[in-house]
Each structure stands twice: as structure tokens, then as C-alpha cells.
Amino acid sequence: MSSALERSRFVLVIGGGQAGLAAGYWLKRQDMPFLIVEGGARIGDVWRQRYASLSLFTTRAFSALPGMALAGDADGYAGRDEFADYLEAYAGRFALPIRLSTSVQRLRAGPQGSFLADLSDGGTLAATHVIVATGGFQAPVVPAIARGFGAQIPQLTPESFGAGESLPDGPVLVVGDGASGRDLAVLASASHPVMLATGKPRKLVPERVLGKSIWWWLRCLGLMRAPSASFLGKALRRRDPFPDRDRGLASLARRGIDLRPRLTAAEGDTAVFADGERRQVAAVVWAVGYRDRTDWIEIPGALGDEGRLLHDAGVSPVSGLAYVGRPWQRNRASALVMGAGEDARRIVEAIKRADTDRRIAAAMPPRAAEPR
């Protein structure tokens, strides 16, 4: 390795959300030089930009990063801004090295197995290892059917909804009845008539069982640790249950939300549903999931079909490249705050081992050729 590259030896962590900060915590404990780059102007901005009523899936007792508790009622749920502020305080408490307002525009292969990250400020960073911690909720999906609505119909996502202040008068259609879609329907129903277009059957679980949080039970029963490829992990992934925090369909109907079947077509200001019903709408909110942005990763062997990230429990087939915060990276907890710390610890330990092995190999004298 050249002396110039040797001087640049460090781990580049891309993303300053909970996954990136957890990686930073463990990297610092391992005394490994690193830098976290974050596109937001403040740590936590990715949370502050989402809809106003957003709260964590898990209670505060199960929503802390390693080394720092989340203050407040342990059985309550942290809101959007509260958790954003927690992340900012966490970065400050552990003095994690972070470069804000900086995104990676392009990640490419460098010399001798290194990586080069071209940054939004025009600079380039070289690193021997890269941890991609951009999460699994990057680009909200807006399906092709959206093109059927007229230009006069505002179309929003969980990232652009805010507190609903940009909604025009008239009926609002929320498409997608996952946790976010149900939250957005409730938020909009405070000031507008709302229709919620449902999809596949959803499994909701009670918040508490025998006085204990459902997350306590899931952890004690080992369900949160079930490997993604196991029978139990696959079953959980298919069902994808989430807590019923007064978001069951019956509860939504009591709030006056008009439950509709799947949206099948859009024509100007008219939504067409699977039962043939046609309803006029004034705005549409898409809550049908997210897709990854991976076109900036230009590392041979890192991506599969359609830009899919290739990895085994967060470890890429490309030496030196890893991920933290991927949905089902190891188990159900991986995409939640409760799983970020453990996944990050494992990835950092793997990097440390690989780095130690490489240093030992470089220090060993070359073996003499054996005589024939």
C-alpha cells in the first residue's frame, strides 16, 4: 500500500442517522479512525422532515442507542422531534466526528482495494473501509398509477406531508394502510374528509400483554432475534405485524375515515377502487413504501439485479464494504432503533478483525520457495 494511502486509512460511515451513529460509537470504542458524513444540516434532520405525528415503533425502553438512554416514560413512544434531538445529543455526548451538509454523490473503487467517495462539496475522501448507513427508507415510492391524476391534484408522501398544512380543501385520499398510512389518515382527518385505500391484510398486535410491552415479549421469546433466513424470520417478514396503537381499521372507521379497497386507477380528480366505486379527491398521499437509492454506488460486485444491495448480514461480497440499518439485515430488529447497536457492533468487530489480519499478513516476511 502506498504511503499516501496509508495515511488516509480510516472508516468512512455514510449517513448520520441512528445506524451511522451506532457505528460511530463502536468505531470509537475500538479506537479506529473514522468520519461520518451526513447530508442534513443537523443530526436528526431526516426525522424532522417526516410527518408531524410520527413516533417510533418501539417504546423508549427499546429505542436507545448503545451507551445513552432515551429519557422519558420508558413505556411511552418518542415523537419525531424528540428522537431527532436525542440523536443530535448522542453525537455530541460521544464527540463523534461528523461532517454535516455533505452527501456522497459517488462511491467508487480506489487503488489497492481502497474506496473513493466523491462528495457534494466537490471533495473526495479515500477510505480503507466503508459502512453504508443510509437506512432502508430513502425514496418514497410513488407508483405509476399516480400519473393518472391531473396536475391540479397535489400528491404528497410521508416526507412532504408535514402537518398537512399544504392540503387543499376537499377529500384527501391516503393510499397504503401500513403504519405510516394509518398515521397520515388520522392526521389528515382532523381537518379533512379522508379515504384510506387499503391493500393486503395487516396483522396488528396489542401494545401490551399481561402488563408488559409487546416488544418485551417479542424480545424475551426470541422473535426479534430470529434470523431473516429462518422459518420464523420468513414468517414474520410475510406477516410484518405492527402494534395496534388505536390504528385498527375499526378504530379508523370510528374516526370517520372512509375505508376503501385497493386503488386501481386514477382519472383526473377521480380515484377508482377495486370494487368499482369512483370518488373525487382533492389531494393524494402515497404511503406505499420506500425504495433504495443505490445508483451512486459504483463498486463492481456490490449491487445485484435492479440495483439491489448484495450482503450477508450486512457484509458485502466486496472486501471492506459493509452496511448497517438495512431492513432484515440480520433479523426483525435490524431496521429498528433497537437493532442498530448490535448490528453496528458486529460490523465494526468484523472490520477490526479484517484490519488486524491484514496488518499481520503485511508484517510477515515472505515465505521462501520450497525446494523441488
C-alpha positions in Angstrom: 0.0 0.0 0.0 1.4 3.4 -0.9 2.4 5.8 1.9 -0.2 8.3 0.7 -3.0 5.8 1.0 -1.6 4.5 4.3 -2.0 8.0 5.8 -5.7 8.0 4.7 -6.5 4.8 6.5 -9.9 5.2 8.1 -13.5 4.0 8.0 -16.0 6.2 6.1 -19.5 6.0 7.5 -22.1 7.2 5.1 -25.2 8.5 6.9 -25.6 10.1 10.3 -28.9 8.6 11.4 -29.2 6.0 14.2 -27.3 3.3 12.2 -24.4 5.6 11.4 -24.2 7.0 14.9 -24.2 3.4 16.4 -21.4 2.5 14.0 -19.5 5.6 15.2 -20.0 4.6 18.8 -18.4 1.2 18.3 -15.7 2.5 16.0 -14.6 5.0 18.7 -14.6 2.3 21.3 -12.3 0.2 19.0 -10.1 3.3 18.6 -10.4 3.1 14.8 -10.1 6.4 12.9 -13.4 7.3 11.1 -15.6 10.0 9.8 -19.4 10.1 9.5 -20.7 12.2 6.6 -24.3 13.3 6.8 -26.4 15.2 4.2 -28.5 17.1 6.7 -27.6 20.4 8.2 -28.2 18.9 11.6 -28.1 15.4 13.0 -31.7 14.2 13.1 -32.9 16.2 10.2 -34.0 13.0 8.3 -36.5 12.6 11.2 -37.5 16.2 11.4 -38.5 16.2 7.7 -41.1 13.5 8.1 -44.8 13.9 9.0 -45.5 15.8 12.2 -47.3 13.0 14.2 -44.6 10.4 13.5 -43.5 8.4 16.6 -41.2 5.4 17.0 -42.5 1.9 16.5 -40.9 0.8 19.8 -41.2 2.3 23.3 -38.4 4.4 24.7 -37.2 1.4 26.7 -36.4 -0.3 23.4 -35.4 2.8 21.4 -32.0 3.8 22.7 -28.6 3.6 21.1 -25.7 2.0 22.9 -24.3 4.0 25.8 -27.2 6.5 26.2 -30.7 6.0 27.4 -33.7 7.8 25.9 -35.1 10.0 28.6 -38.8 10.0 29.4 -41.6 7.5 30.1 -40.0 4.1 29.3 -43.3 2.7 28.2 -44.2 5.7 26.0 -43.2 6.4 22.4 -40.8 9.1 21.4 -42.1 11.5 18.8 -40.3 12.7 15.6 -38.6 15.8 17.0 -37.8 14.2 20.4 -35.9 11.4 18.7 -34.2 13.8 16.3 -33.0 15.8 19.3 -31.9 12.6 21.0 -29.7 11.7 18.0 -28.2 15.1 18.0 -27.4 14.9 21.7 -26.0 11.4 21.2 -23.5 12.6 18.6 -22.4 15.4 20.9 -22.1 13.3 24.0 -19.7 10.9 22.4 -18.0 13.6 20.3 -18.4 11.6 17.1 -16.5 13.1 14.1 -19.2 14.2 11.7 -19.2 16.3 8.6 -22.7 17.8 8.1 -24.3 19.1 4.9 -22.2 16.6 3.0 -23.6 13.8 0.9 -21.7 11.1 -1.1 -22.5 11.6 -4.8 -20.5 8.7 -6.0 -18.7 5.8 -4.3 -16.1 4.1 -6.4 -13.2 1.8 -6.2 -9.8 3.3 -5.4 -6.3 2.0 -5.7 -5.2 -1.2 -3.9 -8.6 -2.2 -2.6 -9.5 1.2 -1.2 -12.6 3.3 -1.8 -13.1 6.9 -3.1 -16.1 8.9 -2.1 -16.9 11.9 -4.3 -18.7 14.4 -2.1 -21.4 17.1 -2.7 -18.9 19.8 -1.8 -16.6 18.8 -4.6 -14.1 17.0 -2.4 -13.1 13.3 -2.4 -12.4 11.1 0.5 -10.3 7.9 0.4 -11.0 5.1 2.9 -9.9 1.6 3.5 -13.4 0.6 4.7 -16.9 2.0 4.1 -20.0 1.5 6.2 -23.2 2.5 4.3 -25.7 3.6 6.9 -28.3 5.3 4.8 -31.1 3.1 6.1 -33.9 1.4 4.2 -36.3 4.3 4.0 -34.7 6.6 1.4 -37.0 7.3 -1.5 -40.8 7.1 -1.0 -42.5 5.1 -3.7 -44.9 6.9 -6.0 -46.4 4.2 -8.3 -47.1 4.7 -12.0 -50.8 4.9 -11.3 -50.1 8.4 -9.9 -49.7 9.8 -13.4 -53.4 9.3 -14.0 -54.3 12.1 -11.5 -54.4 15.6 -13.0 -51.8 18.3 -12.4 -54.2 20.2 -10.2 -54.2 17.3 -7.6 -51.4 17.7 -5.0 -49.6 14.4 -4.4 -47.7 14.1 -1.2 -45.6 11.4 0.6 -44.7 10.9 4.3 -41.6 13.1 3.7 -43.6 16.0 2.2 -46.8 15.8 4.3 -45.5 17.8 7.3 -48.6 18.6 9.5 -50.9 18.6 6.4 -50.7 22.4 6.1 -50.4 22.2 2.3 -53.6 20.1 1.8 -56.3 22.0 -0.1 -59.9 21.9 0.9 -61.8 18.7 -0.1 -61.4 15.0 0.3 -57.9 13.5 0.9 -57.0 10.0 -0.4 -54.3 8.2 1.5 -53.0 5.2 -0.4 -51.5 2.5 1.7 -52.6 1.2 5.1 -49.3 0.3 6.8 -48.3 2.1 10.0 -47.4 5.4 8.2 -50.5 5.4 6.0 -52.8 4.9 9.0 -51.0 7.7 10.9 -51.3 10.0 8.0 -55.0 9.2 7.6 -55.6 10.1 11.3 -53.6 13.3 11.0 -55.4 14.4 7.9 -58.9 13.5 9.3 -58.6 16.3 11.9 -59.3 18.8 9.2 -60.4 17.0 6.0 -62.6 14.1 4.9 -60.3 11.2 4.4 -60.4 8.0 2.4 -57.9 5.2 3.1 -57.1 2.8 0.2 -56.2 -0.5 1.9 -54.2 -3.4 0.4 -53.1 -6.7 1.8 -54.5 -7.8 5.2 -52.5 -6.3 8.0 -51.6 -8.1 11.3 -51.8 -5.7 14.3 -50.6 -6.9 17.7 -51.6 -5.4 21.1 -49.4 -2.8 22.6 -49.3 -4.6 26.0 -49.8 -8.2 27.1 -50.2 -9.0 30.8 -48.9 -5.6 31.7 -45.7 -5.8 29.6 -44.9 -4.1 26.3 -45.3 -6.3 23.3 -41.6 -5.5 22.5 -40.6 -7.0 25.9 -42.4 -10.2 24.9 -41.0 -10.3 21.4 -37.5 -9.9 22.8 -38.0 -12.5 25.6 -39.4 -15.0 23.2 -36.5 -14.5 20.8 -38.7 -13.3 17.9 -36.7 -10.1 17.4 -33.5 -12.2 17.0 -34.9 -14.8 14.6 -32.5 -14.8 11.6 -34.0 -13.4 8.4 -33.5 -16.7 6.6 -35.0 -18.9 9.3 -38.5 -20.3 9.1 -39.7 -18.0 11.9 -37.9 -15.0 10.3 -39.6 -15.6 7.0 -43.0 -16.0 8.7 -42.5 -12.7 10.5 -41.4 -11.0 7.3 -44.5 -12.2 5.4 -46.9 -11.0 8.2 -45.0 -7.9 9.1 -47.0 -7.1 12.2 -47.0 -3.8 13.9 -48.5 -2.6 17.3 -52.2 -1.6 17.4 -51.9 1.9 18.9 -55.5 2.7 18.2 -54.9 2.2 14.5 -57.1 -0.8 13.8 -59.5 -0.5 10.9 -62.5 -0.4 13.2 -60.9 2.5 15.2 -60.1 4.4 11.9 -63.7 3.9 10.8 -65.0 5.3 14.1 -62.9 8.4 13.4 -64.9 8.9 10.2 -62.2 7.7 7.9 -63.7 6.1 4.8 -62.1 2.7 4.3 -61.8 1.8 0.7 -60.4 -1.3 -1.1 -57.3 -1.2 -3.3 -56.9 1.8 -5.7 -56.9 0.5 -9.3 -57.0 3.6 -11.4 -56.7 7.4 -11.4 -58.5 9.7 -13.8 -58.1 13.4 -13.4 -59.6 14.2 -10.0 -61.2 10.8 -9.7 -60.0 7.7 -7.9 -61.2 4.3 -9.0 -61.2 1.4 -6.5 -61.2 -2.4 -6.8 -65.0 -2.5 -6.0 -65.7 -0.3 -9.0 -66.5 2.8 -6.8 -65.3 6.2 -8.2 -64.6 9.1 -5.8 -63.5 12.6 -6.4 -60.3 13.7 -4.5 -58.7 17.0 -3.8 -55.3 15.5 -2.8 -53.5 12.2 -2.7 -51.0 11.0 -0.1 -48.8 8.0 -1.1 -47.7 5.7 1.7 -46.9 2.5 -0.2 -43.3 2.0 0.9 -39.8 3.0 0.0 -37.1 2.1 -2.4 -33.4 2.3 -2.1 -31.2 4.8 -3.9 -28.2 2.8 -5.0 -27.1 4.4 -8.3 -24.4 6.3 -6.5 -22.6 3.1 -5.6 -20.3 2.3 -8.5 -18.3 -0.6 -6.9 -18.1 -3.7 -9.1 -19.8 -6.6 -7.3 -21.7 -4.5 -4.8 -25.1 -4.5 -6.5 -27.3 -7.2 -7.8 -30.3 -7.0 -10.2 -32.1 -3.7 -10.3 -29.6 -2.1 -8.0 -30.2 -4.4 -5.1 -27.6 -4.2 -2.4 -25.7 -7.5 -2.0 -24.7 -8.5 1.5 -24.8 -11.3 4.1 -25.9 -9.9 7.5 -24.5 -6.5 6.4 -21.2 -7.7 5.0 -20.8 -7.1 1.3 -19.0 -9.5 -1.0 -16.7 -6.6 -1.8 -13.9 -6.6 0.8 -14.1 -3.6 3.1 -17.7 -2.6 2.3 -20.5 -3.1 4.8 -24.0 -1.9 5.8 -25.9 -1.1 8.9 -29.6 -0.3 9.2 -30.8 -2.5 6.4 -34.3 -3.9 6.9 -33.9 -7.6 7.9 -30.2 -7.2 7.7 -29.9 -9.9 10.4 -33.4 -10.1 11.9 -36.6 -8.1 12.5 -34.8 -5.7 14.8 -32.3 -4.6 12.2 -34.4 -1.8 10.7 -35.5 -0.6 14.1 -33.5 1.6 16.6 -33.3 -1.4 18.9 -31.3 -3.4 16.4 -28.9 -0.6 15.2 -26.4 -1.0 18.1 -26.0 -4.8 17.9 -25.8 -4.8 14.1 -23.2 -2.0 14.2 -21.2 -3.7 16.8 -20.9 -6.9 14.7 -19.9 -5.0 11.6 -17.3 -2.9 13.4 -15.8 -6.1 15.0 -15.6 -7.7 11.6 -13.8 -4.7 10.2 -11.4 -4.7 13.2 -10.7 -8.4 12.6 -10.1 -7.9 8.9 -7.8 -5.0 9.6 -5.8 -6.9 12.2 -5.4 -9.9 9.8 -4.2 -7.6 7.0 -1.6 -5.9 9.3 -0.3 -9.3 10.5 -0.1 -10.6 6.9 1.8 -7.4 5.8 4.3 -7.7 8.7 5.2 -11.3 8.0 8.3 -11.9 5.9 7.6 -13.6 2.6 7.9 -17.4 2.6 10.9 -18.8 0.8 10.2 -21.0 -2.1 10.3 -24.7 -1.2 13.0 -26.7 -3.0 11.7 -29.1 -5.5 
